[in-house]
Amino acid sequence: MEIKRIGVLTSGGDAPGMNTAIRAIVRSANYYGIEVYGINDGYLGLIKEDFIKFNRKDVSDISSRGGTILGSARFVEFKEESVRLQAVEILKKHKIDALICIGGDGTYMGAYKLSLLGIPCIGVPGTIDNDIVSTEYTIGFDTTLNTIVEAVDKLRDTTCSHHRCSVVEVMGRYNPDLAIRAGIACGAEEVITCKEDYSDEKIINVAHEAKKAGKRNCIIIVCEHTIDVNHIEKVLNDDGTYETRATVLGHIQRGGIPSAFDRILAARLGDYAVRLLKEGKTGVCVGVKGETLTHMDIDEANKLPKKKPVELIEQFKHLI
């Protein structure tokens, strides 16, 4: 099947670098004589037929912008086959031959289900959590990590001035990559990545050891969905070794100007997705291993075992 017109959408949580991927898809497709239609607000916009035709000029100067110019929306109804069949008819109506879907594993599943209904689809990994196992890095992860490091460095300044401990919750969903790498980069005294590896006694001991070593401050990084940082704050304040403050960085981690690494990664993956569609590939997701671009079936990728926090922290604990 010759691809003459493709659609591109972003779905799930936004990630810095998504706009660069959109730009690359448009530029690459136009280079090969393929028209591109942006779909606003993910799969919801697909059902609403909220499309906009893109040309080279339309995607100029968007690489430095965070978020996604196409918008995003969580649309649980897309899990229903009747809704997906409606989407297929809409795509045929607008003569859109294929889709490139930028997002996380939920976005991938939508793309895979559409591919089973005859719509060629490619998944591009856009998520700050770096929890797509089929790729070494996801678009947005590097920018988010740098945002966390900058924030924790600033917290350390005031923490050191007041001889305090800062307990900082970072994003990552259920994947510990952001927490572990931020801990290494910031020189944290402890990184908490799972409930099973936590105890009040252990965290008190961390504070005691820091104080014994003459530390004016103590930084503890906590991966979200593990231990409530306000609980840790209370435990350490009750202990009294350090006056302690809890900070939840929240959605500030999602925003900001994409890093050079994320822009280059997004550009390469966007172009690769277009080339795979030209080759007749469908139901696959793209990724990177080192400097090598890779792809595999989305169904196979979603079945890969997720990273285990305990195993990861064992690899790096001597650096914390």
Phi and psi restraints in degrees (value plus and minus 20) as a CYANA .aco file:
   2 GLU   PHI    -101.1   -61.1
   2 GLU   PSI     108.7   148.7
   3 ILE   PHI    -108.8   -68.8
   3 ILE   PSI      97.2   137.2
   4 LYS   PHI    -131.0   -91.0
   4 LYS   PSI     -44.1    -4.1
   5 ARG   PHI    -167.5  -127.5
   5 ARG   PSI     107.8   147.8
   6 ILE   PHI    -143.1  -103.1
   6 ILE   PSI     135.1   175.1
   7 GLY   PHI    -129.6   -89.6
   7 GLY   PSI     131.7   171.7
   8 VAL   PHI    -152.4  -112.4
   8 VAL   PSI     116.1   156.1
   9 LEU   PHI    -159.7  -119.7
   9 LEU   PSI     137.4   177.4
  10 THR   PHI    -138.4   -98.4
  10 THR   PSI     118.7   158.7
  11 SER   PHI    -161.8  -121.8
  11 SER   PSI     139.2   179.2
  12 GLY   PHI      55.7    95.7
  12 GLY   PSI    -175.0  -135.0
  13 GLY   PHI     -88.1   -48.1
  13 GLY   PSI     120.4   160.4
  14 ASP   PHI     -91.7   -51.7
  14 ASP   PSI     138.0   178.0
  15 ALA   PHI    -167.6  -127.6
  15 ALA   PSI     115.1   155.1
  16 PRO   PHI     -77.6   -37.6
  16 PRO   PSI     111.0   151.0
  17 GLY   PHI      89.2   129.2
  17 GLY   PSI     -35.2     4.8
  18 MET   PHI     -78.3   -38.3
  18 MET   PSI     -59.1   -19.1
  19 ASN   PHI     -84.8   -44.8
  19 ASN   PSI     -56.0   -16.0
  20 THR   PHI     -84.4   -44.4
  20 THR   PSI     -58.3   -18.3
  21 ALA   PHI     -84.2   -44.2
  21 ALA   PSI     -62.8   -22.8
  22 ILE   PHI     -79.8   -39.8
  22 ILE   PSI     -66.5   -26.5
  23 ARG   PHI     -78.1   -38.1
  23 ARG   PSI     -65.8   -25.8
  24 ALA   PHI     -84.4   -44.4
  24 ALA   PSI     -59.8   -19.8
  25 ILE   PHI     -82.7   -42.7
  25 ILE   PSI     -65.0   -25.0
  26 VAL   PHI     -84.6   -44.6
  26 VAL   PSI     -67.8   -27.8
  27 ARG   PHI     -85.2   -45.2
  27 ARG   PSI     -62.2   -22.2
  28 SER   PHI     -86.7   -46.7
  28 SER   PSI     -65.6   -25.6
  29 ALA   PHI     -82.3   -42.3
  29 ALA   PSI     -65.2   -25.2
  30 ASN   PHI     -81.0   -41.0
  30 ASN   PSI     -55.7   -15.7
  31 TYR   PHI     -78.9   -38.9
  31 TYR   PSI     -56.9   -16.9
  32 TYR   PHI    -111.8   -71.8
  32 TYR   PSI     -10.5    29.5
  33 GLY   PHI      58.5    98.5
  33 GLY   PSI       3.0    43.0
  34 ILE   PHI    -125.6   -85.6
  34 ILE   PSI     114.1   154.1
  35 GLU   PHI     -99.3   -59.3
  35 GLU   PSI     129.9   169.9
  36 VAL   PHI    -147.3  -107.3
  36 VAL   PSI     113.8   153.8
  37 TYR   PHI    -138.9   -98.9
  37 TYR   PSI     103.5   143.5
  38 GLY   PHI     -98.9   -58.9
  38 GLY   PSI     120.7   160.7
  39 ILE   PHI    -133.1   -93.1
  39 ILE   PSI      95.3   135.3
  40 ASN   PHI     -93.5   -53.5
  40 ASN   PSI     121.4   161.4
  41 ASP   PHI      40.0    80.0
  41 ASP   PSI      21.8    61.8
  42 GLY   PHI      41.0    81.0
  42 GLY   PSI    -164.0  -124.0
  43 TYR   PHI     -86.9   -46.9
  43 TYR   PSI     -45.9    -5.9
  44 LEU   PHI     -83.8   -43.8
  44 LEU   PSI     -64.9   -24.9
  45 GLY   PHI     -85.3   -45.3
  45 GLY   PSI     -50.9   -10.9
  46 LEU   PHI     -81.9   -41.9
  46 LEU   PSI     -67.0   -27.0
  47 ILE   PHI     -86.9   -46.9
  47 ILE   PSI     -53.4   -13.4
  48 LYS   PHI    -101.3   -61.3
  48 LYS   PSI     -23.8    16.2
  49 GLU   PHI      39.2    79.2
  49 GLU   PSI      21.5    61.5
  50 ASP   PHI    -114.4   -74.4
  50 ASP   PSI      61.8   101.8
  51 PHE   PHI    -133.0   -93.0
  51 PHE   PSI     133.3   173.3
  52 ILE   PHI    -161.8  -121.8
  52 ILE   PSI     110.9   150.9
  53 LYS   PHI     -96.5   -56.5
  53 LYS   PSI     114.3   154.3
  54 PHE   PHI    -128.9   -88.9
  54 PHE   PSI     121.0   161.0
  55 ASN   PHI    -146.2  -106.2
  55 ASN   PSI    -198.0  -158.0
  56 ARG   PHI     -76.0   -36.0
  56 ARG   PSI     -63.6   -23.6
  57 LYS   PHI     -84.7   -44.7
  57 LYS   PSI     -55.1   -15.1
  58 ASP   PHI     -82.6   -42.6
  58 ASP   PSI     -45.5    -5.5
  59 VAL   PHI    -128.6   -88.6
  59 VAL   PSI      -5.8    34.2
  60 SER   PHI     -88.4   -48.4
  60 SER   PSI     123.1   163.1
  61 ASP   PHI      42.2    82.2
  61 ASP   PSI       8.3    48.3
  62 ILE   PHI    -125.2   -85.2
  62 ILE   PSI     -30.2     9.8
  63 SER   PHI     -84.4   -44.4
  63 SER   PSI     -48.0    -8.0
  64 SER   PHI    -107.7   -67.7
  64 SER   PSI     -19.0    21.0
  65 ARG   PHI    -116.5   -76.5
  65 ARG   PSI     115.2   155.2
  66 GLY   PHI     -96.8   -56.8
  66 GLY   PSI     159.6   199.6
  67 GLY   PHI      47.8    87.8
  67 GLY   PSI    -171.1  -131.1
  68 THR   PHI    -161.6  -121.6
  68 THR   PSI     107.9   147.9
  69 ILE   PHI     -87.0   -47.0
  69 ILE   PSI     -38.5     1.5
  70 LEU   PHI    -106.4   -66.4
  70 LEU   PSI     -32.3     7.7
  71 GLY   PHI      53.6    93.6
  71 GLY   PSI     149.2   189.2
  72 SER   PHI    -166.8  -126.8
  72 SER   PSI     135.0   175.0
  73 ALA   PHI    -175.6  -135.6
  73 ALA   PSI     121.3   161.3
  74 ARG   PHI    -106.0   -66.0
  74 ARG   PSI     104.5   144.5
  75 PHE   PHI    -151.2  -111.2
  75 PHE   PSI      63.6   103.6
  76 VAL   PHI     -84.6   -44.6
  76 VAL   PSI     -44.1    -4.1
  77 GLU   PHI     -82.3   -42.3
  77 GLU   PSI     -38.0     2.0
  78 PHE   PHI     -88.3   -48.3
  78 PHE   PSI     -32.2     7.8
  79 LYS   PHI     -90.1   -50.1
  79 LYS   PSI     -38.5     1.5
  80 GLU   PHI    -102.9   -62.9
  80 GLU   PSI     112.0   152.0
  81 GLU   PHI     -82.2   -42.2
  81 GLU   PSI     -54.6   -14.6
  82 SER   PHI     -82.2   -42.2
  82 SER   PSI     -56.0   -16.0
  83 VAL   PHI     -90.8   -50.8
  83 VAL   PSI     -60.3   -20.3
  84 ARG   PHI     -86.0   -46.0
  84 ARG   PSI     -57.5   -17.5
  85 LEU   PHI     -83.2   -43.2
  85 LEU   PSI     -56.5   -16.5
  86 GLN   PHI     -83.5   -43.5
  86 GLN   PSI     -59.9   -19.9
  87 ALA   PHI     -82.7   -42.7
  87 ALA   PSI     -60.1   -20.1
  88 VAL   PHI     -80.4   -40.4
  88 VAL   PSI     -64.4   -24.4
  89 GLU   PHI     -85.1   -45.1
  89 GLU   PSI     -57.3   -17.3
  90 ILE   PHI     -85.3   -45.3
  90 ILE   PSI     -63.5   -23.5
  91 LEU   PHI     -82.4   -42.4
  91 LEU   PSI     -61.8   -21.8
  92 LYS   PHI     -84.8   -44.8
  92 LYS   PSI     -59.6   -19.6
  93 LYS   PHI     -78.7   -38.7
  93 LYS   PSI     -59.6   -19.6
  94 HIS   PHI    -112.6   -72.6
  94 HIS   PSI     -12.1    27.9
  95 LYS   PHI      37.5    77.5
  95 LYS   PSI      15.4    55.4
  96 ILE   PHI    -110.1   -70.1
  96 ILE   PSI      96.3   136.3
  97 ASP   PHI    -102.1   -62.1
  97 ASP   PSI     -46.1    -6.1
  98 ALA   PHI    -176.5  -136.5
  98 ALA   PSI     143.6   183.6
  99 LEU   PHI    -148.0  -108.0
  99 LEU   PSI     124.2   164.2
 100 ILE   PHI    -136.8   -96.8
 100 ILE   PSI     101.4   141.4
 101 CYS   PHI    -134.6   -94.6
 101 CYS   PSI      98.2   138.2
 102 ILE   PHI    -122.5   -82.5
 102 ILE   PSI     102.3   142.3
 103 GLY   PHI     147.2   187.2
 103 GLY   PSI    -176.4  -136.4
 104 GLY   PHI    -120.5   -80.5
 104 GLY   PSI    -176.1  -136.1
 105 ASP   PHI     -86.1   -46.1
 105 ASP   PSI     -51.7   -11.7
 106 GLY   PHI     -85.5   -45.5
 106 GLY   PSI     -60.7   -20.7
 107 THR   PHI     -82.8   -42.8
 107 THR   PSI     -62.5   -22.5
 108 TYR   PHI     -78.1   -38.1
 108 TYR   PSI     -64.1   -24.1
 109 MET   PHI     -84.0   -44.0
 109 MET   PSI     -59.2   -19.2
 110 GLY   PHI     -80.9   -40.9
 110 GLY   PSI     -62.4   -22.4
 111 ALA   PHI     -84.8   -44.8
 111 ALA   PSI     -61.4   -21.4
 112 TYR   PHI     -83.7   -43.7
 112 TYR   PSI     -63.8   -23.8
 113 LYS   PHI     -83.9   -43.9
 113 LYS   PSI     -58.5   -18.5
 114 LEU   PHI     -86.4   -46.4
 114 LEU   PSI     -57.1   -17.1
 115 SER   PHI     -83.9   -43.9
 115 SER   PSI     -52.7   -12.7
 116 LEU   PHI     -88.1   -48.1
 116 LEU   PSI     -41.0    -1.0
 117 LEU   PHI    -115.4   -75.4
 117 LEU   PSI      -9.7    30.3
 118 GLY   PHI      79.5   119.5
 118 GLY   PSI     -16.7    23.3
 119 ILE   PHI    -117.0   -77.0
 119 ILE   PSI      94.7   134.7
 120 PRO   PHI     -79.4   -39.4
 120 PRO   PSI     106.5   146.5
 121 CYS   PHI    -155.8  -115.8
 121 CYS   PSI     123.6   163.6
 122 ILE   PHI    -146.5  -106.5
 122 ILE   PSI     114.9   154.9
 123 GLY   PHI    -118.6   -78.6
 123 GLY   PSI     114.7   154.7
 124 VAL   PHI    -137.2   -97.2
 124 VAL   PSI     107.2   147.2
 125 PRO   PHI     -95.7   -55.7
 125 PRO   PSI      82.5   122.5
 126 GLY   PHI    -141.7  -101.7
 126 GLY   PSI      76.2   116.2
 127 THR   PHI    -181.5  -141.5
 127 THR   PSI     116.5   156.5
 128 ILE   PHI     -89.9   -49.9
 128 ILE   PSI     -37.9     2.1
 129 ASP   PHI     -97.9   -57.9
 129 ASP   PSI     -35.8     4.2
 130 ASN   PHI      36.7    76.7
 130 ASN   PSI      17.7    57.7
 131 ASP   PHI    -125.8   -85.8
 131 ASP   PSI      -1.8    38.2
 132 ILE   PHI    -114.2   -74.2
 132 ILE   PSI      87.6   127.6
 133 VAL   PHI     -90.7   -50.7
 133 VAL   PSI     -40.4    -0.4
 134 SER   PHI     -97.4   -57.4
 134 SER   PSI     -23.3    16.7
 135 THR   PHI    -153.5  -113.5
 135 THR   PSI     127.4   167.4
 136 GLU   PHI     -89.0   -49.0
 136 GLU   PSI     -57.5   -17.5
 137 TYR   PHI    -155.2  -115.2
 137 TYR   PSI     124.5   164.5
 138 THR   PHI    -128.0   -88.0
 138 THR   PSI     134.5   174.5
 139 ILE   PHI     -84.2   -44.2
 139 ILE   PSI     107.5   147.5
 140 GLY   PHI      85.0   125.0
 140 GLY   PSI     -41.1    -1.1
 141 PHE   PHI     -83.8   -43.8
 141 PHE   PSI     -67.5   -27.5
 142 ASP   PHI     -83.8   -43.8
 142 ASP   PSI     -63.0   -23.0
 143 THR   PHI     -81.4   -41.4
 143 THR   PSI     -64.8   -24.8
 144 THR   PHI     -83.1   -43.1
 144 THR   PSI     -62.2   -22.2
 145 LEU   PHI     -79.4   -39.4
 145 LEU   PSI     -63.4   -23.4
 146 ASN   PHI     -85.9   -45.9
 146 ASN   PSI     -55.4   -15.4
 147 THR   PHI     -83.3   -43.3
 147 THR   PSI     -63.2   -23.2
 148 ILE   PHI     -83.4   -43.4
 148 ILE   PSI     -66.7   -26.7
 149 VAL   PHI     -80.4   -40.4
 149 VAL   PSI     -63.3   -23.3
 150 GLU   PHI     -82.4   -42.4
 150 GLU   PSI     -62.2   -22.2
 151 ALA   PHI     -85.9   -45.9
 151 ALA   PSI     -63.5   -23.5
 152 VAL   PHI     -88.5   -48.5
 152 VAL   PSI     -57.5   -17.5
 153 ASP   PHI     -78.9   -38.9
 153 ASP   PSI     -60.2   -20.2
 154 LYS   PHI     -89.1   -49.1
 154 LYS   PSI     -59.4   -19.4
 155 LEU   PHI     -81.7   -41.7
 155 LEU   PSI     -57.9   -17.9
 156 ARG   PHI     -83.4   -43.4
 156 ARG   PSI     -54.2   -14.2
 157 ASP   PHI     -77.1   -37.1
 157 ASP   PSI     -71.2   -31.2
 158 THR   PHI     -95.3   -55.3
 158 THR   PSI     -53.1   -13.1
 159 THR   PHI     -82.0   -42.0
 159 THR   PSI     -61.7   -21.7
 160 CYS   PHI     -87.1   -47.1
 160 CYS   PSI     -59.7   -19.7
 161 SER   PHI     -81.0   -41.0
 161 SER   PSI     -54.5   -14.5
 162 HIS   PHI    -127.6   -87.6
 162 HIS   PSI      -8.2    31.8
 163 HIS   PHI      34.3    74.3
 163 HIS   PSI      28.0    68.0
 164 ARG   PHI    -131.7   -91.7
 164 ARG   PSI     153.7   193.7
 165 CYS   PHI    -134.7   -94.7
 165 CYS   PSI     114.2   154.2
 166 SER   PHI    -131.1   -91.1
 166 SER   PSI     106.2   146.2
 167 VAL   PHI    -125.7   -85.7
 167 VAL   PSI      95.2   135.2
 168 VAL   PHI    -137.2   -97.2
 168 VAL   PSI     100.0   140.0
 169 GLU   PHI    -109.2   -69.2
 169 GLU   PSI     110.0   150.0
 170 VAL   PHI    -138.6   -98.6
 170 VAL   PSI     141.4   181.4
 171 MET   PHI     -95.6   -55.6
 171 MET   PSI    -195.3  -155.3
 172 GLY   PHI     121.6   161.6
 172 GLY   PSI     -23.7    16.3
 173 ARG   PHI      39.2    79.2
 173 ARG   PSI    -135.3   -95.3
 174 TYR   PHI    -131.3   -91.3
 174 TYR   PSI      -3.3    36.7
 175 ASN   PHI    -128.6   -88.6
 175 ASN   PSI     111.3   151.3
 176 PRO   PHI    -108.9   -68.9
 176 PRO   PSI     -15.3    24.7
 177 ASP   PHI     -76.2   -36.2
 177 ASP   PSI     -67.2   -27.2
 178 LEU   PHI     -81.4   -41.4
 178 LEU   PSI     -64.3   -24.3
 179 ALA   PHI     -84.0   -44.0
 179 ALA   PSI     -67.5   -27.5
 180 ILE   PHI     -84.4   -44.4
 180 ILE   PSI     -67.2   -27.2
 181 ARG   PHI     -90.3   -50.3
 181 ARG   PSI     -55.8   -15.8
 182 ALA   PHI     -85.1   -45.1
 182 ALA   PSI     -59.1   -19.1
 183 GLY   PHI     -80.9   -40.9
 183 GLY   PSI     -62.7   -22.7
 184 ILE   PHI     -86.6   -46.6
 184 ILE   PSI     -66.7   -26.7
 185 ALA   PHI     -85.5   -45.5
 185 ALA   PSI     -54.0   -14.0
 186 CYS   PHI    -114.8   -74.8
 186 CYS   PSI     -25.6    14.4
 187 GLY   PHI      47.5    87.5
 187 GLY   PSI      20.9    60.9
 188 ALA   PHI     -86.0   -46.0
 188 ALA   PSI     131.3   171.3
 189 GLU   PHI     -97.5   -57.5
 189 GLU   PSI     -44.4    -4.4
 190 GLU   PHI    -177.4  -137.4
 190 GLU   PSI     125.8   165.8
 191 VAL   PHI    -145.5  -105.5
 191 VAL   PSI     103.5   143.5
 192 ILE   PHI    -124.8   -84.8
 192 ILE   PSI      97.9   137.9
 193 THR   PHI    -137.0   -97.0
 193 THR   PSI     -31.6     8.4
 194 CYS   PHI    -178.3  -138.3
 194 CYS   PSI     133.2   173.2
 195 LYS   PHI     -83.6   -43.6
 195 LYS   PSI     -55.8   -15.8
 196 GLU   PHI     -84.1   -44.1
 196 GLU   PSI     -45.3    -5.3
 197 ASP   PHI    -118.5   -78.5
 197 ASP   PSI     -10.4    29.6
 198 TYR   PHI    -130.3   -90.3
 198 TYR   PSI     123.8   163.8
 199 SER   PHI    -171.3  -131.3
 199 SER   PSI     131.9   171.9
 200 ASP   PHI     -79.8   -39.8
 200 ASP   PSI     -60.0   -20.0
 201 GLU   PHI     -82.3   -42.3
 201 GLU   PSI     -59.7   -19.7
 202 LYS   PHI     -85.6   -45.6
 202 LYS   PSI     -62.8   -22.8
 203 ILE   PHI     -90.9   -50.9
 203 ILE   PSI     -52.8   -12.8
 204 ILE   PHI     -84.6   -44.6
 204 ILE   PSI     -61.0   -21.0
 205 ASN   PHI     -82.7   -42.7
 205 ASN   PSI     -57.2   -17.2
 206 VAL   PHI     -79.2   -39.2
 206 VAL   PSI     -65.3   -25.3
 207 ALA   PHI     -85.0   -45.0
 207 ALA   PSI     -61.6   -21.6
 208 HIS   PHI     -81.7   -41.7
 208 HIS   PSI     -63.4   -23.4
 209 GLU   PHI     -85.3   -45.3
 209 GLU   PSI     -58.4   -18.4
 210 ALA   PHI     -84.0   -44.0
 210 ALA   PSI     -63.7   -23.7
 211 LYS   PHI     -84.7   -44.7
 211 LYS   PSI     -61.6   -21.6
 212 LYS   PHI     -82.1   -42.1
 212 LYS   PSI     -53.6   -13.6
 213 ALA   PHI     -99.2   -59.2
 213 ALA   PSI     -19.6    20.4
 214 GLY   PHI      65.8   105.8
 214 GLY   PSI      -2.5    37.5
 215 LYS   PHI     -92.1   -52.1
 215 LYS   PSI     111.5   151.5
 216 ARG   PHI     -98.8   -58.8
 216 ARG   PSI     -31.8     8.2
 217 ASN   PHI    -171.1  -131.1
 217 ASN   PSI     149.9   189.9
 218 CYS   PHI    -167.2  -127.2
 218 CYS   PSI     108.7   148.7
 219 ILE   PHI    -134.9   -94.9
 219 ILE   PSI     107.8   147.8
 220 ILE   PHI    -143.5  -103.5
 220 ILE   PSI     102.1   142.1
 221 ILE   PHI    -118.1   -78.1
 221 ILE   PSI     112.4   152.4
 222 VAL   PHI    -144.3  -104.3
 222 VAL   PSI     105.9   145.9
 223 CYS   PHI     -95.5   -55.5
 223 CYS   PSI     114.5   154.5
 224 GLU   PHI     -77.1   -37.1
 224 GLU   PSI     137.6   177.6
 225 HIS   PHI      48.9    88.9
 225 HIS   PSI       0.7    40.7
 226 THR   PHI    -133.4   -93.4
 226 THR   PSI    -107.3   -67.3
 227 ILE   PHI    -137.1   -97.1
 227 ILE   PSI     118.1   158.1
 228 ASP   PHI     -83.3   -43.3
 228 ASP   PSI     100.7   140.7
 229 VAL   PHI     -84.3   -44.3
 229 VAL   PSI     -46.5    -6.5
 230 ASN   PHI     -89.6   -49.6
 230 ASN   PSI     -50.7   -10.7
 231 HIS   PHI     -86.1   -46.1
 231 HIS   PSI     -65.2   -25.2
 232 ILE   PHI     -82.9   -42.9
 232 ILE   PSI     -60.5   -20.5
 233 GLU   PHI     -76.4   -36.4
 233 GLU   PSI     -66.0   -26.0
 234 LYS   PHI     -85.2   -45.2
 234 LYS   PSI     -63.5   -23.5
 235 VAL   PHI     -78.0   -38.0
 235 VAL   PSI     -66.0   -26.0
 236 LEU   PHI     -95.1   -55.1
 236 LEU   PSI     -54.2   -14.2
 237 ASN   PHI     -87.4   -47.4
 237 ASN   PSI     -57.7   -17.7
 238 ASP   PHI     -85.3   -45.3
 238 ASP   PSI     -54.8   -14.8
 239 ASP   PHI     -89.0   -49.0
 239 ASP   PSI     -61.2   -21.2
 240 GLY   PHI      69.4   109.4
 240 GLY   PSI     -20.6    19.4
 241 THR   PHI     -84.1   -44.1
 241 THR   PSI     -63.7   -23.7
 242 TYR   PHI    -152.0  -112.0
 242 TYR   PSI     120.7   160.7
 243 GLU   PHI     -85.6   -45.6
 243 GLU   PSI     112.5   152.5
 244 THR   PHI    -144.6  -104.6
 244 THR   PSI     120.9   160.9
 245 ARG   PHI    -148.0  -108.0
 245 ARG   PSI     117.8   157.8
 246 ALA   PHI    -120.0   -80.0
 246 ALA   PSI     119.8   159.8
 247 THR   PHI    -154.3  -114.3
 247 THR   PSI     106.9   146.9
 248 VAL   PHI    -124.7   -84.7
 248 VAL   PSI      92.3   132.3
 249 LEU   PHI     -87.2   -47.2
 249 LEU   PSI     -53.1   -13.1
 250 GLY   PHI      43.9    83.9
 250 GLY   PSI    -169.9  -129.9
 251 HIS   PHI     -95.9   -55.9
 251 HIS   PSI     -23.9    16.1
 252 ILE   PHI     -78.6   -38.6
 252 ILE   PSI     -44.8    -4.8
 253 GLN   PHI     -88.4   -48.4
 253 GLN   PSI     -43.8    -3.8
 254 ARG   PHI     -99.8   -59.8
 254 ARG   PSI     -46.8    -6.8
 255 GLY   PHI    -110.8   -70.8
 255 GLY   PSI    -197.7  -157.7
 256 GLY   PHI      84.6   124.6
 256 GLY   PSI     147.6   187.6
 257 ILE   PHI     -87.9   -47.9
 257 ILE   PSI     107.9   147.9
 258 PRO   PHI     -82.1   -42.1
 258 PRO   PSI     123.0   163.0
 259 SER   PHI     -89.2   -49.2
 259 SER   PSI     143.1   183.1
 260 ALA   PHI     -79.6   -39.6
 260 ALA   PSI     -59.2   -19.2
 261 PHE   PHI     -79.8   -39.8
 261 PHE   PSI     -66.8   -26.8
 262 ASP   PHI     -85.9   -45.9
 262 ASP   PSI     -56.6   -16.6
 263 ARG   PHI     -85.6   -45.6
 263 ARG   PSI     -64.2   -24.2
 264 ILE   PHI     -87.1   -47.1
 264 ILE   PSI     -63.3   -23.3
 265 LEU   PHI     -79.0   -39.0
 265 LEU   PSI     -67.2   -27.2
 266 ALA   PHI     -83.0   -43.0
 266 ALA   PSI     -61.4   -21.4
 267 ALA   PHI     -83.8   -43.8
 267 ALA   PSI     -63.5   -23.5
 268 ARG   PHI     -85.5   -45.5
 268 ARG   PSI     -63.3   -23.3
 269 LEU   PHI     -90.0   -50.0
 269 LEU   PSI     -57.4   -17.4
 270 GLY   PHI     -83.2   -43.2
 270 GLY   PSI     -65.8   -25.8
 271 ASP   PHI     -83.3   -43.3
 271 ASP   PSI     -61.4   -21.4
 272 TYR   PHI     -82.3   -42.3
 272 TYR   PSI     -59.7   -19.7
 273 ALA   PHI     -81.2   -41.2
 273 ALA   PSI     -62.2   -22.2
 274 VAL   PHI     -82.8   -42.8
 274 VAL   PSI     -64.5   -24.5
 275 ARG   PHI     -84.9   -44.9
 275 ARG   PSI     -55.6   -15.6
 276 LEU   PHI     -86.4   -46.4
 276 LEU   PSI     -58.7   -18.7
 277 LEU   PHI     -82.2   -42.2
 277 LEU   PSI     -61.8   -21.8
 278 LYS   PHI     -80.3   -40.3
 278 LYS   PSI     -52.4   -12.4
 279 GLU   PHI    -101.5   -61.5
 279 GLU   PSI     -23.5    16.5
 280 GLY   PHI      73.1   113.1
 280 GLY   PSI      -9.7    30.3
 281 LYS   PHI     -95.3   -55.3
 281 LYS   PSI     127.7   167.7
 282 THR   PHI    -173.8  -133.8
 282 THR   PSI     133.5   173.5
 283 GLY   PHI      47.7    87.7
 283 GLY   PSI       6.1    46.1
 284 VAL   PHI    -139.9   -99.9
 284 VAL   PSI     139.9   179.9
 285 CYS   PHI    -140.3  -100.3
 285 CYS   PSI     127.1   167.1
 286 VAL   PHI    -117.6   -77.6
 286 VAL   PSI     141.2   181.2
 287 GLY   PHI    -185.9  -145.9
 287 GLY   PSI    -191.9  -151.9
 288 VAL   PHI    -162.4  -122.4
 288 VAL   PSI     117.9   157.9
 289 LYS   PHI    -145.0  -105.0
 289 LYS   PSI      87.8   127.8
 290 GLY   PHI      45.3    85.3
 290 GLY   PSI    -142.5  -102.5
 291 GLU   PHI    -120.3   -80.3
 291 GLU   PSI     -17.4    22.6
 292 THR   PHI    -115.0   -75.0
 292 THR   PSI     107.0   147.0
 293 LEU   PHI     -95.3   -55.3
 293 LEU   PSI     118.2   158.2
 294 THR   PHI    -154.1  -114.1
 294 THR   PSI     145.3   185.3
 295 HIS   PHI    -171.2  -131.2
 295 HIS   PSI     134.0   174.0
 296 MET   PHI    -173.8  -133.8
 296 MET   PSI     144.4   184.4
 297 ASP   PHI     -79.0   -39.0
 297 ASP   PSI     116.2   156.2
 298 ILE   PHI     -79.5   -39.5
 298 ILE   PSI     -61.5   -21.5
 299 ASP   PHI     -79.9   -39.9
 299 ASP   PSI     -61.7   -21.7
 300 GLU   PHI     -87.1   -47.1
 300 GLU   PSI     -61.6   -21.6
 301 ALA   PHI     -82.7   -42.7
 301 ALA   PSI     -61.4   -21.4
 302 ASN   PHI     -90.2   -50.2
 302 ASN   PSI     -35.2     4.8
 303 LYS   PHI    -113.7   -73.7
 303 LYS   PSI     -26.4    13.6
 304 LEU   PHI     -84.8   -44.8
 304 LEU   PSI     122.2   162.2
 305 PRO   PHI     -84.5   -44.5
 305 PRO   PSI     117.5   157.5
 306 LYS   PHI     -93.0   -53.0
 306 LYS   PSI     138.6   178.6
 307 LYS   PHI     -85.6   -45.6
 307 LYS   PSI     120.7   160.7
 308 LYS   PHI    -120.4   -80.4
 308 LYS   PSI      98.3   138.3
 309 PRO   PHI     -73.7   -33.7
 309 PRO   PSI     -62.6   -22.6
 310 VAL   PHI     -82.8   -42.8
 310 VAL   PSI     -62.2   -22.2
 311 GLU   PHI     -85.4   -45.4
 311 GLU   PSI     -60.2   -20.2
 312 LEU   PHI     -86.7   -46.7
 312 LEU   PSI     -63.8   -23.8
 313 ILE   PHI     -87.6   -47.6
 313 ILE   PSI     -49.5    -9.5
 314 GLU   PHI     -82.6   -42.6
 314 GLU   PSI     -54.6   -14.6
 315 GLN   PHI     -88.3   -48.3
 315 GLN   PSI     -51.7   -11.7
 316 PHE   PHI    -136.3   -96.3
 316 PHE   PSI     -21.9    18.1
 317 LYS   PHI     -82.0   -42.0
 317 LYS   PSI     -45.9    -5.9
 318 HIS   PHI     -93.2   -53.2
 318 HIS   PSI     -30.5     9.5
 319 LEU   PHI    -116.7   -76.7
 319 LEU   PSI     -29.8    10.2
